[in-house]
Amino acid sequence: WHISLSMWLRDYIYFPLGGSKRGKLRKYINIAVVFLISGLWHGTGLTFLVWGILHGFMRITGEILLPLRKKIASLLKINRDNMSNRFLRVAVTFFMVTFNWIFFRALSLRQALDLIKSSLLIRPWELTDGTLFNYSLDAKDFNVIVVGLIIMGINAFISEKKYNIKQKILEQGIWFKWLLFYAAIIGILIFGIYGPGYNNANFMYFNF
């Protein structure tokens, strides 16, 4: 996401610094500088600075450790390209990026650390006693999330099997095709902009 800022940082910061053409050490320094500036672009507070530094650190260590990860996978005869391993890599990346967003959203470093500390407390009963509904999402919101996850899972399965669902839909009868088209439109209306009190002015990036 944020393609315009990413391309600007690449063209006016990363490339002029030498990009990846001046050795690995210089490349890693350039990556760190880019992410540091990215953090400062969002705000001058320490939280944004930490957010940028953590993303740079993740990007650099990920590249440094890639040969080691490949070697371990080879020794253990692990297929890095199968669905389960790709899913694991996506899940780990999602977790790390989401962790970094704590600093982006928090009002101070103290608040960010408090959020991290509280997230480490295991309270499994909150999954069933209704406590989750007090965290801004009600029961209807959770139902929408479950449906969305199911749709994502089906889409991932179809992509993995290289099944041409578009062609299959076009081969169906006209009534069935239009039924799917209307269902898709309703899905977009529900999942695209959803929830009571939605206001696009509340979008996070309107602050920058």
Order of alpha helices (4+ residues) and beta strands (2+ residues): alpha-alpha-alpha-alpha-alpha-alpha-alpha-alpha
